[in-house]
Amino acid sequence: MRIVHTPDELGAPYGAGPPRAVVPTMGALHEGHAANIRAARKLLPPDGLVIVTVYVNPLQFGAGEDFDRYPRTLEADARVARAAGADLIFAPSDALMYPAGEPLVRLSAGPMGEPLEGASRPGHFDGVLTVVAKLLHLTAPRYALFGEKDAQQLALVRRMVADLNFPVEIVGVPTVREDDGLALSSRNRYLGAAERRTALALSRALFAARDRLSAEAALADRAEAAAVPHGDRARRLAALHEERASADAAALAAATATRPGSAASARAAARTVLTEASRLTPPLELDYLALVDPATFREVPDTHTGEAIMAVAAKVGSTRLIDNTRLTLGAAG
């Protein structure tokens, strides 16, 4: 595996040479990046080229964010990339990426980039799309792989590629988690032991929403099996003559007035976990909890059925973390 710094060292442009897959990163590689690299390797024939880009992009950092302290560990990154099957690391300089300094022309994320991360970090996605567009032009891949942990980013890159006719397929790779459930992130290294315990509330909140929907679906199925005619769902569940089912029935009747698997129920389950975490030491400082349409990243109504993404962002100490999971709403009843 080689480390290169200029476009000339990358070789053939679009349509020439063996097929390529690129894994864009800001470095500080971890097992999540390694999973992206391994997935890229599997997409290509034996002569294909897996390129990992390593560039800490100043355009996507706002005032007061962690650009200056963001870890820059190219030698360690090379070891991770090599072990995962990369052929090349492309590590361009600021002078190469932005030869005139801050670019006067850049891509706009538009309405899809306004909510959630876009609201919390104005201009962030404009910087992300600008650098991704440049990296795709420079590396000329058939595939580009991104982790699903950055769900809004992935959706925006897909939209950019479709809207602007980039000749590349965007591939999402499932989020990799540590044994305790925390989503892998280069920023996890900022967390002290107590902060890490608090940070686990992000994944616990998502899992609580997922588990609530599964439990509701199971209870609804059992209520239907009880074959009690007529009456609302709470009475049908209570007819199972199980103490827990009766208690759940009352809770579900309050949380989901129309059906099991509702957006309101998922939000309530997640918020309970996050509220408890706000009382810990150090506390979790919630930025947002949202349940959004995967295509637009706009909040879904309580009546929404089908796929949705639950996304959460919060600070623990000085570290800001994000996480998400995909849910199916209204699947039962």
MARMAR-243521 format. One record per residue (C-alpha): residue in one letter; x negated, y, z negated. Coordinates in steps of 0.1 Angstrom, whole numbers, plus 5000, padded with zeros to 4 digits. Example, Ala and Ser with C-alpha at 12.3 -4.5 7.8 and 13.67 -1.06 7.14 Angstrom:
% MARMAR-243521
pt rest=a, u=4877, v=4955, w=4922 $
pt rest=s, u=4863, v=4989, w=4929 $
//
This chain:
% MARMAR-243521
pt rest=m, u=5000, v=5000, w=5000 $
pt rest=r, u=4988, v=5035, w=5009 $
pt rest=i, u=4995, v=5069, w=4995 $
pt rest=v, u=4997, v=5096, w=5022 $
pt rest=h, u=5004, v=5133, w=5020 $
pt rest=t, u=5011, v=5146, w=5056 $
pt rest=p, u=5036, v=5138, w=5084 $
pt rest=d, u=5008, v=5127, w=5107 $
pt rest=e, u=4999, v=5099, w=5083 $
pt rest=l, u=5035, v=5086, w=5084 $
pt rest=g, u=5032, v=5076, w=5120 $
pt rest=a, u=5059, v=5071, w=5146 $
pt rest=p, u=5090, v=5093, w=5147 $
pt rest=y, u=5127, v=5082, w=5150 $
pt rest=g, u=5132, v=5052, w=5174 $
pt rest=a, u=5095, v=5043, w=5176 $
pt rest=g, u=5075, v=5016, w=5158 $
pt rest=p, u=5089, v=4991, w=5133 $
pt rest=p, u=5121, v=5000, w=5114 $
pt rest=r, u=5118, v=5019, w=5082 $
pt rest=a, u=5136, v=5023, w=5049 $
pt rest=v, u=5130, v=5052, w=5026 $
pt rest=v, u=5135, v=5055, w=4989 $
pt rest=p, u=5134, v=5092, w=4979 $
pt rest=t, u=5123, v=5099, w=4943 $
pt rest=m, u=5108, v=5126, w=4921 $
pt rest=g, u=5083, v=5101, w=4908 $
pt rest=a, u=5081, v=5088, w=4872 $
pt rest=l, u=5092, v=5055, w=4887 $
pt rest=h, u=5110, v=5029, w=4865 $
pt rest=e, u=5128, v=4997, w=4871 $
pt rest=g, u=5158, v=5016, w=4886 $
pt rest=h, u=5135, v=5029, w=4914 $
pt rest=a, u=5119, v=4994, w=4917 $
pt rest=a, u=5154, v=4979, w=4923 $
pt rest=n, u=5159, v=5005, w=4951 $
pt rest=i, u=5125, v=4995, w=4966 $
pt rest=r, u=5133, v=4958, w=4965 $
pt rest=a, u=5167, v=4964, w=4981 $
pt rest=a, u=5150, v=4983, w=5008 $
pt rest=r, u=5126, v=4955, w=5015 $
pt rest=k, u=5155, v=4931, w=5019 $
pt rest=l, u=5171, v=4953, w=5045 $
pt rest=l, u=5141, v=4952, w=5069 $
pt rest=p, u=5125, v=4925, w=5090 $
pt rest=p, u=5091, v=4913, w=5081 $
pt rest=d, u=5073, v=4941, w=5101 $
pt rest=g, u=5096, v=4968, w=5086 $
pt rest=l, u=5081, v=4997, w=5066 $
pt rest=v, u=5093, v=5007, w=5031 $
pt rest=i, u=5084, v=5043, w=5023 $
pt rest=v, u=5088, v=5057, w=4988 $
pt rest=t, u=5087, v=5095, w=4987 $
pt rest=v, u=5074, v=5112, w=4955 $
pt rest=y, u=5081, v=5149, w=4953 $
pt rest=v, u=5093, v=5170, w=4924 $
pt rest=n, u=5116, v=5194, w=4943 $
pt rest=p, u=5116, v=5229, w=4928 $
pt rest=l, u=5148, v=5238, w=4946 $
pt rest=q, u=5170, v=5215, w=4926 $
pt rest=f, u=5159, v=5228, w=4892 $
pt rest=g, u=5176, v=5258, w=4876 $
pt rest=a, u=5163, v=5284, w=4852 $
pt rest=g, u=5155, v=5269, w=4819 $
pt rest=e, u=5155, v=5233, w=4832 $
pt rest=d, u=5126, v=5209, w=4829 $
pt rest=f, u=5107, v=5215, w=4862 $
pt rest=d, u=5074, v=5223, w=4844 $
pt rest=r, u=5075, v=5193, w=4821 $
pt rest=y, u=5090, v=5168, w=4845 $
pt rest=p, u=5066, v=5138, w=4845 $
pt rest=r, u=5042, v=5136, w=4873 $
pt rest=t, u=5025, v=5102, w=4873 $
pt rest=l, u=5015, v=5093, w=4908 $
pt rest=e, u=4990, v=5066, w=4899 $
pt rest=a, u=5015, v=5048, w=4877 $
pt rest=d, u=5041, v=5053, w=4904 $
pt rest=a, u=5019, v=5036, w=4929 $
pt rest=r, u=5016, v=5005, w=4907 $
pt rest=v, u=5054, v=5003, w=4903 $
pt rest=a, u=5060, v=5009, w=4941 $
pt rest=r, u=5034, v=4983, w=4951 $
pt rest=a, u=5047, v=4956, w=4928 $
pt rest=a, u=5083, v=4962, w=4941 $
pt rest=g, u=5072, v=4958, w=4977 $
pt rest=a, u=5066, v=4993, w=4991 $
pt rest=d, u=5042, v=4998, w=5020 $
pt rest=l, u=5037, v=5035, w=5017 $
pt rest=i, u=5041, v=5064, w=4992 $
pt rest=f, u=5046, v=5098, w=5009 $
pt rest=a, u=5037, v=5125, w=4983 $
pt rest=p, u=5039, v=5158, w=5001 $
pt rest=s, u=5027, v=5191, w=4986 $
pt rest=d, u=5048, v=5222, w=4980 $
pt rest=a, u=5029, v=5239, w=5008 $
pt rest=l, u=5040, v=5212, w=5032 $
pt rest=m, u=5076, v=5211, w=5022 $
pt rest=y, u=5081, v=5249, w=5018 $
pt rest=p, u=5052, v=5265, w=5037 $
pt rest=a, u=5068, v=5300, w=5034 $
pt rest=g, u=5076, v=5296, w=4998 $
pt rest=e, u=5113, v=5294, w=4988 $
pt rest=p, u=5131, v=5287, w=5020 $
pt rest=l, u=5154, v=5314, w=5034 $
pt rest=v, u=5176, v=5288, w=5051 $
pt rest=r, u=5189, v=5258, w=5031 $
pt rest=l, u=5218, v=5234, w=5032 $
pt rest=s, u=5250, v=5241, w=5013 $
pt rest=a, u=5267, v=5213, w=4994 $
pt rest=g, u=5301, v=5231, w=4999 $
pt rest=p, u=5332, v=5224, w=4980 $
pt rest=m, u=5322, v=5188, w=4972 $
pt rest=g, u=5292, v=5201, w=4954 $
pt rest=e, u=5311, v=5225, w=4932 $
pt rest=p, u=5325, v=5204, w=4903 $
pt rest=l, u=5307, v=5184, w=4876 $
pt rest=e, u=5269, v=5186, w=4882 $
pt rest=g, u=5275, v=5215, w=4906 $
pt rest=a, u=5293, v=5235, w=4880 $
pt rest=s, u=5268, v=5227, w=4853 $
pt rest=r, u=5238, v=5233, w=4875 $
pt rest=p, u=5247, v=5260, w=4901 $
pt rest=g, u=5226, v=5255, w=4933 $
pt rest=h, u=5214, v=5221, w=4923 $
pt rest=f, u=5229, v=5202, w=4951 $
pt rest=d, u=5219, v=5228, w=4977 $
pt rest=g, u=5184, v=5220, w=4967 $
pt rest=v, u=5189, v=5183, w=4967 $
pt rest=l, u=5204, v=5182, w=5002 $
pt rest=t, u=5178, v=5205, w=5016 $
pt rest=v, u=5149, v=5184, w=5004 $
pt rest=v, u=5166, v=5151, w=5013 $
pt rest=a, u=5173, v=5164, w=5049 $
pt rest=k, u=5136, v=5174, w=5052 $
pt rest=l, u=5124, v=5140, w=5039 $
pt rest=l, u=5147, v=5121, w=5062 $
pt rest=h, u=5134, v=5141, w=5092 $
pt rest=l, u=5098, v=5135, w=5081 $
pt rest=t, u=5101, v=5098, w=5074 $
pt rest=a, u=5125, v=5089, w=5102 $
pt rest=p, u=5141, v=5059, w=5084 $
pt rest=r, u=5169, v=5035, w=5095 $
pt rest=y, u=5180, v=5032, w=5059 $
pt rest=a, u=5177, v=5055, w=5029 $
pt rest=l, u=5184, v=5041, w=4994 $
pt rest=f, u=5197, v=5060, w=4964 $
pt rest=g, u=5208, v=5048, w=4930 $
pt rest=e, u=5244, v=5048, w=4920 $
pt rest=k, u=5236, v=5065, w=4887 $
pt rest=d, u=5235, v=5098, w=4905 $
pt rest=a, u=5270, v=5092, w=4919 $
pt rest=q, u=5278, v=5127, w=4930 $
pt rest=q, u=5244, v=5131, w=4947 $
pt rest=l, u=5249, v=5098, w=4965 $
pt rest=a, u=5283, v=5109, w=4978 $
pt rest=l, u=5270, v=5142, w=4990 $
pt rest=v, u=5241, v=5127, w=5008 $
pt rest=r, u=5265, v=5103, w=5025 $
pt rest=r, u=5287, v=5132, w=5035 $
pt rest=m, u=5257, v=5152, w=5048 $
pt rest=v, u=5245, v=5123, w=5069 $
pt rest=a, u=5280, v=5118, w=5084 $
pt rest=d, u=5288, v=5154, w=5089 $
pt rest=l, u=5255, v=5163, w=5105 $
pt rest=n, u=5250, v=5131, w=5125 $
pt rest=f, u=5218, v=5119, w=5109 $
pt rest=p, u=5207, v=5086, w=5125 $
pt rest=v, u=5203, v=5069, w=5092 $
pt rest=e, u=5224, v=5046, w=5070 $
pt rest=i, u=5227, v=5056, w=5033 $
pt rest=v, u=5227, v=5026, w=5009 $
pt rest=g, u=5237, v=5028, w=4973 $
pt rest=v, u=5220, v=5005, w=4947 $
pt rest=p, u=5238, v=4996, w=4915 $
pt rest=t, u=5227, v=5014, w=4883 $
pt rest=v, u=5200, v=4995, w=4863 $
pt rest=r, u=5205, v=4996, w=4826 $
pt rest=e, u=5182, v=4988, w=4797 $
pt rest=d, u=5191, v=4960, w=4773 $
pt rest=d, u=5211, v=4984, w=4751 $
pt rest=g, u=5231, v=4997, w=4780 $
pt rest=l, u=5214, v=5031, w=4785 $
pt rest=a, u=5211, v=5039, w=4822 $
pt rest=l, u=5175, v=5040, w=4833 $
pt rest=s, u=5163, v=5076, w=4839 $
pt rest=s, u=5130, v=5092, w=4841 $
pt rest=r, u=5142, v=5116, w=4814 $
pt rest=n, u=5148, v=5088, w=4789 $
pt rest=r, u=5111, v=5092, w=4779 $
pt rest=y, u=5120, v=5125, w=4764 $
pt rest=l, u=5142, v=5108, w=4737 $
pt rest=g, u=5130, v=5101, w=4702 $
pt rest=a, u=5144, v=5071, w=4684 $
pt rest=a, u=5173, v=5089, w=4667 $
pt rest=e, u=5181, v=5107, w=4700 $
pt rest=r, u=5182, v=5075, w=4719 $
pt rest=r, u=5207, v=5060, w=4694 $
pt rest=t, u=5230, v=5090, w=4700 $
pt rest=a, u=5224, v=5088, w=4738 $
pt rest=l, u=5239, v=5053, w=4739 $
pt rest=a, u=5273, v=5069, w=4735 $
pt rest=l, u=5273, v=5078, w=4772 $
pt rest=s, u=5273, v=5042, w=4783 $
pt rest=r, u=5295, v=5031, w=4754 $
pt rest=a, u=5321, v=5056, w=4764 $
pt rest=l, u=5322, v=5043, w=4800 $
pt rest=f, u=5323, v=5007, w=4788 $
pt rest=a, u=5352, v=5016, w=4764 $
pt rest=a, u=5372, v=5030, w=4793 $
pt rest=r, u=5365, v=4999, w=4814 $
pt rest=d, u=5374, v=4976, w=4786 $
pt rest=r, u=5406, v=4995, w=4778 $
pt rest=l, u=5418, v=4990, w=4813 $
pt rest=s, u=5409, v=4953, w=4813 $
pt rest=a, u=5427, v=4948, w=4780 $
pt rest=e, u=5458, v=4967, w=4792 $
pt rest=a, u=5459, v=4946, w=4823 $
pt rest=a, u=5456, v=4914, w=4803 $
pt rest=l, u=5484, v=4925, w=4779 $
pt rest=a, u=5507, v=4934, w=4807 $
pt rest=d, u=5502, v=4900, w=4823 $
pt rest=r, u=5509, v=4883, w=4791 $
pt rest=a, u=5540, v=4904, w=4786 $
pt rest=e, u=5553, v=4895, w=4820 $
pt rest=a, u=5546, v=4858, w=4812 $
pt rest=a, u=5568, v=4862, w=4781 $
pt rest=a, u=5597, v=4867, w=4804 $
pt rest=v, u=5616, v=4891, w=4781 $
pt rest=p, u=5642, v=4908, w=4803 $
pt rest=h, u=5646, v=4945, w=4804 $
pt rest=g, u=5633, v=4970, w=4779 $
pt rest=d, u=5602, v=4991, w=4780 $
pt rest=r, u=5566, v=4977, w=4780 $
pt rest=a, u=5561, v=4982, w=4743 $
pt rest=r, u=5591, v=4960, w=4734 $
pt rest=r, u=5580, v=4933, w=4759 $
pt rest=l, u=5546, v=4932, w=4744 $
pt rest=a, u=5559, v=4931, w=4709 $
pt rest=a, u=5580, v=4902, w=4719 $
pt rest=l, u=5548, v=4881, w=4721 $
pt rest=h, u=5551, v=4879, w=4682 $
pt rest=e, u=5514, v=4887, w=4678 $
pt rest=e, u=5503, v=4913, w=4653 $
pt rest=r, u=5476, v=4926, w=4676 $
pt rest=a, u=5497, v=4927, w=4707 $
pt rest=s, u=5524, v=4947, w=4688 $
pt rest=a, u=5498, v=4972, w=4676 $
pt rest=d, u=5484, v=4975, w=4711 $
pt rest=a, u=5518, v=4979, w=4725 $
pt rest=a, u=5525, v=5009, w=4703 $
pt rest=a, u=5491, v=5024, w=4712 $
pt rest=l, u=5496, v=5018, w=4749 $
pt rest=a, u=5531, v=5032, w=4749 $
pt rest=a, u=5517, v=5065, w=4735 $
pt rest=a, u=5486, v=5066, w=4757 $
pt rest=t, u=5502, v=5054, w=4790 $
pt rest=a, u=5538, v=5064, w=4794 $
pt rest=t, u=5541, v=5049, w=4829 $
pt rest=r, u=5520, v=5018, w=4833 $
pt rest=p, u=5489, v=5000, w=4821 $
pt rest=g, u=5456, v=5010, w=4837 $
pt rest=s, u=5463, v=5047, w=4837 $
pt rest=a, u=5438, v=5075, w=4840 $
pt rest=a, u=5450, v=5090, w=4807 $
pt rest=s, u=5443, v=5057, w=4789 $
pt rest=a, u=5408, v=5055, w=4803 $
pt rest=r, u=5400, v=5091, w=4794 $
pt rest=a, u=5413, v=5086, w=4759 $
pt rest=a, u=5391, v=5055, w=4753 $
pt rest=a, u=5360, v=5073, w=4765 $
pt rest=r, u=5367, v=5105, w=4746 $
pt rest=t, u=5371, v=5085, w=4713 $
pt rest=v, u=5335, v=5073, w=4716 $
pt rest=l, u=5321, v=5107, w=4726 $
pt rest=t, u=5339, v=5125, w=4698 $
pt rest=e, u=5324, v=5101, w=4673 $
pt rest=a, u=5289, v=5107, w=4688 $
pt rest=s, u=5294, v=5144, w=4684 $
pt rest=r, u=5292, v=5138, w=4646 $
pt rest=l, u=5259, v=5119, w=4647 $
pt rest=t, u=5225, v=5133, w=4638 $
pt rest=p, u=5214, v=5145, w=4663 $
pt rest=p, u=5248, v=5151, w=4678 $
pt rest=l, u=5259, v=5144, w=4714 $
pt rest=e, u=5267, v=5177, w=4731 $
pt rest=l, u=5292, v=5169, w=4758 $
pt rest=d, u=5290, v=5187, w=4791 $
pt rest=y, u=5318, v=5169, w=4809 $
pt rest=l, u=5338, v=5137, w=4810 $
pt rest=a, u=5356, v=5134, w=4843 $
pt rest=l, u=5376, v=5108, w=4862 $
pt rest=v, u=5373, v=5117, w=4898 $
pt rest=d, u=5381, v=5106, w=4934 $
pt rest=p, u=5350, v=5089, w=4948 $
pt rest=a, u=5355, v=5107, w=4982 $
pt rest=t, u=5359, v=5143, w=4969 $
pt rest=f, u=5347, v=5143, w=4933 $
pt rest=r, u=5378, v=5162, w=4922 $
pt rest=e, u=5396, v=5152, w=4890 $
pt rest=v, u=5423, v=5126, w=4896 $
pt rest=p, u=5458, v=5130, w=4882 $
pt rest=d, u=5473, v=5106, w=4856 $
pt rest=t, u=5494, v=5091, w=4883 $
pt rest=h, u=5463, v=5081, w=4904 $
pt rest=t, u=5460, v=5045, w=4914 $
pt rest=g, u=5430, v=5027, w=4930 $
pt rest=e, u=5393, v=5035, w=4928 $
pt rest=a, u=5380, v=5063, w=4907 $
pt rest=i, u=5346, v=5072, w=4892 $
pt rest=m, u=5343, v=5081, w=4855 $
pt rest=a, u=5313, v=5104, w=4851 $
pt rest=v, u=5298, v=5118, w=4819 $
pt rest=a, u=5270, v=5143, w=4812 $
pt rest=a, u=5257, v=5154, w=4778 $
pt rest=k, u=5227, v=5167, w=4760 $
pt rest=v, u=5210, v=5150, w=4731 $
pt rest=g, u=5184, v=5174, w=4716 $
pt rest=s, u=5169, v=5191, w=4746 $
pt rest=t, u=5175, v=5162, w=4770 $
pt rest=r, u=5204, v=5162, w=4795 $
pt rest=l, u=5216, v=5128, w=4807 $
pt rest=i, u=5242, v=5116, w=4831 $
pt rest=d, u=5260, v=5083, w=4837 $
pt rest=n, u=5290, v=5069, w=4855 $
pt rest=t, u=5310, v=5038, w=4863 $
pt rest=r, u=5335, v=5029, w=4889 $
pt rest=l, u=5370, v=5020, w=4877 $
pt rest=t, u=5402, v=5007, w=4893 $
pt rest=l, u=5434, v=5024, w=4880 $
pt rest=g, u=5469, v=5011, w=4880 $
pt rest=a, u=5458, v=4976, w=4890 $
pt rest=a, u=5485, v=4959, w=4869 $
pt rest=g, u=5521, v=4964, w=4860 $
//
